[in-house]
Amino acid sequence: MEFVQKILFNMHSFQWNVSRGTLRAEQKNRVSADFVESFGFL
């Protein structure tokens, strides 16, 4: 039972890290887009 819980916990934390990573990537893209727009490069 403990083994299964460990796997589920690892899967959950992995999923959370992936979603955090994609969130961070989206924020970076948004920031760079704002930066480009503010300087009128688009």
C-alpha distance matrix in Angstrom:
0.0 3.8 5.4 5.3 6.4 8.7 10.1 10.7 12.3 14.4 15.5 16.5 18.4 20.0 21.2 22.5 24.4 25.8 27.1 28.5 30.2 31.8 32.9 34.5 36.2 37.5 38.9 40.6 42.2 43.3 44.8 46.6 47.9 49.2 50.8 52.5 53.7 55.1 57.2 58.3 57.2 55.9
3.8 0.0 3.8 5.5 5.1 6.2 8.7 9.9 10.4 12.2 14.2 15.1 16.3 18.1 19.8 20.8 22.3 24.2 25.6 26.5 28.2 30.2 31.2 32.4 34.3 35.9 37.0 38.5 40.4 41.6 42.8 44.6 46.2 47.4 48.8 50.6 52.0 53.2 55.2 56.5 55.4 54.3
5.4 3.8 0.0 3.8 5.4 5.1 6.4 8.7 9.9 10.6 12.4 14.2 15.4 16.5 18.4 19.9 21.0 22.5 24.4 25.6 26.8 28.7 30.1 31.3 32.9 34.7 36.0 37.3 39.0 40.5 41.8 43.3 44.9 46.4 47.7 49.3 50.8 52.2 54.0 55.2 53.9 52.8
5.3 5.5 3.8 0.0 3.8 5.4 5.1 6.2 8.5 9.9 10.6 12.2 14.3 15.3 16.5 18.3 19.9 21.0 22.5 24.2 25.5 27.0 28.4 30.0 31.5 32.9 34.5 36.0 37.5 38.8 40.4 42.0 43.3 44.8 46.3 47.9 49.2 50.7 52.7 53.7 52.4 51.1
6.4 5.1 5.4 3.8 0.0 3.8 5.5 5.1 6.0 8.5 9.8 10.4 12.1 14.0 15.1 16.2 18.1 19.8 20.9 22.2 24.0 25.6 26.6 28.1 30.0 31.3 32.5 34.3 36.0 37.1 38.5 40.4 41.7 42.9 44.5 46.2 47.5 48.8 50.9 52.0 51.0 49.8
8.7 6.2 5.1 5.4 3.8 0.0 3.8 5.5 5.1 6.1 8.5 9.8 10.5 12.0 14.1 15.1 16.3 18.1 19.8 20.8 22.2 24.2 25.4 26.5 28.3 30.1 31.2 32.6 34.4 35.8 37.0 38.7 40.3 41.6 42.9 44.7 46.1 47.4 49.3 50.6 49.4 48.4
10.1 8.7 6.4 5.1 5.5 3.8 0.0 3.8 5.4 5.1 6.1 8.5 9.9 10.4 12.1 14.1 15.2 16.3 18.2 19.7 20.8 22.5 24.1 25.4 26.8 28.5 30.0 31.3 32.9 34.4 35.8 37.3 38.7 40.3 41.7 43.2 44.7 46.2 48.0 49.1 47.7 46.5
10.7 9.9 8.7 6.2 5.1 5.5 3.8 0.0 3.8 5.5 5.1 6.1 8.6 9.8 10.4 12.2 14.2 15.2 16.4 18.1 19.7 21.1 22.3 24.1 25.6 26.9 28.4 30.1 31.5 32.7 34.4 36.1 37.3 38.7 40.3 41.9 43.1 44.6 46.7 47.6 46.5 45.2
12.3 10.4 9.9 8.5 6.0 5.1 5.4 3.8 0.0 3.8 5.4 5.0 6.1 8.5 9.8 10.4 12.2 14.1 15.3 16.3 18.1 20.0 20.8 22.2 24.2 25.6 26.7 28.3 30.2 31.3 32.5 34.4 35.9 37.1 38.5 40.4 41.6 42.9 45.0 46.2 45.2 44.1
14.4 12.2 10.6 9.9 8.5 6.1 5.1 5.5 3.8 0.0 3.8 5.4 5.2 6.0 8.5 9.7 10.4 12.1 14.1 15.1 16.2 18.3 19.7 20.7 22.3 24.2 25.4 26.7 28.4 30.0 31.2 32.7 34.3 35.8 37.0 38.7 40.2 41.6 43.4 44.6 43.4 42.4
15.5 14.2 12.4 10.6 9.8 8.5 6.1 5.1 5.4 3.8 0.0 3.8 5.6 5.1 6.1 8.5 9.9 10.5 12.2 14.1 15.1 16.5 18.2 19.7 21.0 22.5 24.2 25.6 26.9 28.4 30.1 31.5 32.8 34.4 35.9 37.3 38.7 40.4 42.2 43.2 41.8 40.6
16.5 15.1 14.2 12.2 10.4 9.8 8.5 6.1 5.0 5.4 3.8 0.0 3.8 5.4 5.1 6.1 8.6 9.9 10.6 12.1 14.1 15.4 16.3 18.2 19.9 21.0 22.4 24.2 25.7 26.8 28.4 30.2 31.4 32.7 34.4 36.0 37.2 38.6 40.7 41.8 40.8 39.5
18.4 16.3 15.4 14.3 12.1 10.5 9.9 8.6 6.1 5.2 5.6 3.8 0.0 3.8 5.4 4.9 6.1 8.5 9.8 10.3 12.0 14.2 15.0 16.1 18.2 19.8 20.7 22.3 24.2 25.4 26.5 28.4 29.9 31.1 32.5 34.3 35.7 36.9 38.9 40.2 39.2 38.2
20.0 18.1 16.5 15.3 14.0 12.0 10.4 9.8 8.5 6.0 5.1 5.4 3.8 0.0 3.8 5.4 5.1 6.2 8.6 9.7 10.4 12.4 14.1 15.1 16.4 18.3 19.8 20.9 22.6 24.2 25.5 26.9 28.5 30.1 31.3 32.8 34.4 35.9 37.7 38.8 37.5 36.4
21.2 19.8 18.4 16.5 15.1 14.1 12.1 10.4 9.8 8.5 6.1 5.1 5.4 3.8 0.0 3.8 5.5 5.1 6.2 8.5 9.7 10.6 12.2 14.1 15.3 16.5 18.3 19.9 21.1 22.4 24.2 25.8 26.9 28.5 30.1 31.5 32.7 34.4 36.4 37.2 36.1 34.7
22.5 20.8 19.9 18.3 16.2 15.1 14.1 12.2 10.4 9.7 8.5 6.1 4.9 5.4 3.8 0.0 3.8 5.4 5.2 6.1 8.5 10.0 10.4 12.1 14.2 15.3 16.3 18.2 19.9 20.9 22.3 24.3 25.5 26.7 28.3 30.1 31.3 32.6 34.7 35.8 35.0 33.8
24.4 22.3 21.0 19.9 18.1 16.3 15.2 14.2 12.2 10.4 9.9 8.6 6.1 5.1 5.5 3.8 0.0 3.8 5.5 5.0 6.0 8.6 9.7 10.3 12.2 14.1 15.1 16.3 18.3 19.7 20.8 22.4 24.1 25.4 26.6 28.4 29.9 31.2 33.0 34.3 33.2 32.4
25.8 24.2 22.5 21.0 19.8 18.1 16.3 15.2 14.1 12.1 10.5 9.9 8.5 6.2 5.1 5.4 3.8 0.0 3.8 5.4 5.0 6.2 8.5 9.7 10.5 12.3 14.2 15.3 16.5 18.3 19.8 21.1 22.4 24.2 25.6 26.9 28.4 30.1 31.8 32.8 31.4 30.3
27.1 25.6 24.4 22.5 20.9 19.8 18.2 16.4 15.3 14.1 12.2 10.6 9.8 8.6 6.2 5.2 5.5 3.8 0.0 3.8 5.4 5.2 6.1 8.5 9.8 10.5 12.2 14.2 15.3 16.3 18.2 20.0 20.9 22.4 24.1 25.6 26.7 28.3 30.4 31.3 30.3 28.9
28.5 26.5 25.6 24.2 22.2 20.8 19.7 18.1 16.3 15.1 14.1 12.1 10.3 9.7 8.5 6.1 5.0 5.4 3.8 0.0 3.8 5.5 5.0 6.1 8.6 9.8 10.4 12.3 14.2 15.2 16.3 18.3 19.8 20.9 22.3 24.2 25.5 26.7 28.7 30.0 29.2 28.3
30.2 28.2 26.8 25.5 24.0 22.2 20.8 19.7 18.1 16.2 15.1 14.1 12.0 10.4 9.7 8.5 6.0 5.0 5.4 3.8 0.0 3.8 5.4 5.1 6.2 8.6 9.8 10.6 12.4 14.2 15.3 16.6 18.3 19.9 21.0 22.5 24.2 25.6 27.3 28.5 27.3 26.5
31.8 30.2 28.7 27.0 25.6 24.2 22.5 21.1 20.0 18.3 16.5 15.4 14.2 12.4 10.6 10.0 8.6 6.2 5.2 5.5 3.8 0.0 3.8 5.4 5.0 6.1 8.6 9.8 10.5 12.2 14.1 15.3 16.3 18.2 19.8 20.9 22.3 24.1 25.9 26.7 25.4 24.2
32.9 31.2 30.1 28.4 26.6 25.4 24.1 22.3 20.8 19.7 18.2 16.3 15.0 14.1 12.2 10.4 9.7 8.5 6.1 5.0 5.4 3.8 0.0 3.8 5.4 5.1 6.2 8.7 9.9 10.5 12.2 14.3 15.2 16.4 18.2 19.9 20.9 22.3 24.5 25.5 24.8 23.6
34.5 32.4 31.3 30.0 28.1 26.5 25.4 24.1 22.2 20.7 19.7 18.2 16.1 15.1 14.1 12.1 10.3 9.7 8.5 6.1 5.1 5.4 3.8 0.0 3.8 5.4 5.1 6.2 8.7 9.8 10.5 12.3 14.1 15.2 16.4 18.3 19.8 20.9 22.8 24.2 23.4 22.8
36.2 34.3 32.9 31.5 30.0 28.3 26.8 25.6 24.2 22.3 21.0 19.9 18.2 16.4 15.3 14.2 12.2 10.5 9.8 8.6 6.2 5.0 5.4 3.8 0.0 3.8 5.4 5.1 6.2 8.6 9.9 10.6 12.2 14.2 15.2 16.4 18.2 19.9 21.4 22.4 21.1 20.3
37.5 35.9 34.7 32.9 31.3 30.1 28.5 26.9 25.6 24.2 22.5 21.0 19.8 18.3 16.5 15.3 14.1 12.3 10.5 9.8 8.6 6.1 5.1 5.4 3.8 0.0 3.8 5.4 5.1 6.1 8.5 9.9 10.4 12.2 14.1 15.2 16.2 18.1 20.1 20.8 19.9 18.6
38.9 37.0 36.0 34.5 32.5 31.2 30.0 28.4 26.7 25.4 24.2 22.4 20.7 19.8 18.3 16.3 15.1 14.2 12.2 10.4 9.8 8.6 6.2 5.1 5.4 3.8 0.0 3.8 5.5 5.0 6.1 8.6 9.7 10.4 12.1 14.1 15.1 16.3 18.5 19.7 19.3 18.6
40.6 38.5 37.3 36.0 34.3 32.6 31.3 30.1 28.3 26.7 25.6 24.2 22.3 20.9 19.9 18.2 16.3 15.3 14.2 12.3 10.6 9.8 8.7 6.2 5.1 5.4 3.8 0.0 3.8 5.4 5.1 6.1 8.5 9.8 10.4 12.2 14.1 15.2 16.7 18.2 17.3 17.1
42.2 40.4 39.0 37.5 36.0 34.4 32.9 31.5 30.2 28.4 26.9 25.7 24.2 22.6 21.1 19.9 18.3 16.5 15.3 14.2 12.4 10.5 9.9 8.7 6.2 5.1 5.5 3.8 0.0 3.8 5.5 5.2 6.0 8.5 9.7 10.4 12.1 14.1 15.5 16.2 15.0 14.2
43.3 41.6 40.5 38.8 37.1 35.8 34.4 32.7 31.3 30.0 28.4 26.8 25.4 24.2 22.4 20.9 19.7 18.3 16.3 15.2 14.2 12.2 10.5 9.8 8.6 6.1 5.0 5.4 3.8 0.0 3.8 5.5 5.0 6.1 8.5 9.8 10.4 12.1 14.3 15.1 14.8 13.7
44.8 42.8 41.8 40.4 38.5 37.0 35.8 34.4 32.5 31.2 30.1 28.4 26.5 25.5 24.2 22.3 20.8 19.8 18.2 16.3 15.3 14.1 12.2 10.5 9.9 8.5 6.1 5.1 5.5 3.8 0.0 3.8 5.4 5.1 6.1 8.6 9.8 10.5 12.5 14.2 14.1 14.1
46.6 44.6 43.3 42.0 40.4 38.7 37.3 36.1 34.4 32.7 31.5 30.2 28.4 26.9 25.8 24.3 22.4 21.1 20.0 18.3 16.6 15.3 14.3 12.3 10.6 9.9 8.6 6.1 5.2 5.5 3.8 0.0 3.8 5.4 4.9 6.1 8.5 9.8 10.8 12.2 11.3 11.6
47.9 46.2 44.9 43.3 41.7 40.3 38.7 37.3 35.9 34.3 32.8 31.4 29.9 28.5 26.9 25.5 24.1 22.4 20.9 19.8 18.3 16.3 15.2 14.1 12.2 10.4 9.7 8.5 6.0 5.0 5.4 3.8 0.0 3.8 5.3 5.1 6.1 8.5 10.0 10.4 9.7 8.9
49.2 47.4 46.4 44.8 42.9 41.6 40.3 38.7 37.1 35.8 34.4 32.7 31.1 30.1 28.5 26.7 25.4 24.2 22.4 20.9 19.9 18.2 16.4 15.2 14.2 12.2 10.4 9.8 8.5 6.1 5.1 5.4 3.8 0.0 3.8 5.5 5.1 6.0 8.7 9.7 10.4 10.2
50.8 48.8 47.7 46.3 44.5 42.9 41.7 40.3 38.5 37.0 35.9 34.4 32.5 31.3 30.1 28.3 26.6 25.6 24.1 22.3 21.0 19.8 18.2 16.4 15.2 14.1 12.1 10.4 9.7 8.5 6.1 4.9 5.3 3.8 0.0 3.8 5.5 5.2 6.5 8.7 9.1 10.2
52.5 50.6 49.3 47.9 46.2 44.7 43.2 41.9 40.4 38.7 37.3 36.0 34.3 32.8 31.5 30.1 28.4 26.9 25.6 24.2 22.5 20.9 19.9 18.3 16.4 15.2 14.1 12.2 10.4 9.8 8.6 6.1 5.1 5.5 3.8 0.0 3.8 5.5 5.3 6.2 5.5 6.6
53.7 52.0 50.8 49.2 47.5 46.1 44.7 43.1 41.6 40.2 38.7 37.2 35.7 34.4 32.7 31.3 29.9 28.4 26.7 25.5 24.2 22.3 20.9 19.8 18.2 16.2 15.1 14.1 12.1 10.4 9.8 8.5 6.1 5.1 5.5 3.8 0.0 3.8 5.4 4.9 6.2 6.1
55.1 53.2 52.2 50.7 48.8 47.4 46.2 44.6 42.9 41.6 40.4 38.6 36.9 35.9 34.4 32.6 31.2 30.1 28.3 26.7 25.6 24.1 22.3 20.9 19.9 18.1 16.3 15.2 14.1 12.1 10.5 9.8 8.5 6.0 5.2 5.5 3.8 0.0 3.8 5.5 8.0 9.2
57.2 55.2 54.0 52.7 50.9 49.3 48.0 46.7 45.0 43.4 42.2 40.7 38.9 37.7 36.4 34.7 33.0 31.8 30.4 28.7 27.3 25.9 24.5 22.8 21.4 20.1 18.5 16.7 15.5 14.3 12.5 10.8 10.0 8.7 6.5 5.3 5.4 3.8 0.0 3.8 5.7 8.4
58.3 56.5 55.2 53.7 52.0 50.6 49.1 47.6 46.2 44.6 43.2 41.8 40.2 38.8 37.2 35.8 34.3 32.8 31.3 30.0 28.5 26.7 25.5 24.2 22.4 20.8 19.7 18.2 16.2 15.1 14.2 12.2 10.4 9.7 8.7 6.2 4.9 5.5 3.8 0.0 3.8 5.6
57.2 55.4 53.9 52.4 51.0 49.4 47.7 46.5 45.2 43.4 41.8 40.8 39.2 37.5 36.1 35.0 33.2 31.4 30.3 29.2 27.3 25.4 24.8 23.4 21.1 19.9 19.3 17.3 15.0 14.8 14.1 11.3 9.7 10.4 9.1 5.5 6.2 8.0 5.7 3.8 0.0 3.8
55.9 54.3 52.8 51.1 49.8 48.4 46.5 45.2 44.1 42.4 40.6 39.5 38.2 36.4 34.7 33.8 32.4 30.3 28.9 28.3 26.5 24.2 23.6 22.8 20.3 18.6 18.6 17.1 14.2 13.7 14.1 11.6 8.9 10.2 10.2 6.6 6.1 9.2 8.4 5.6 3.8 0.0
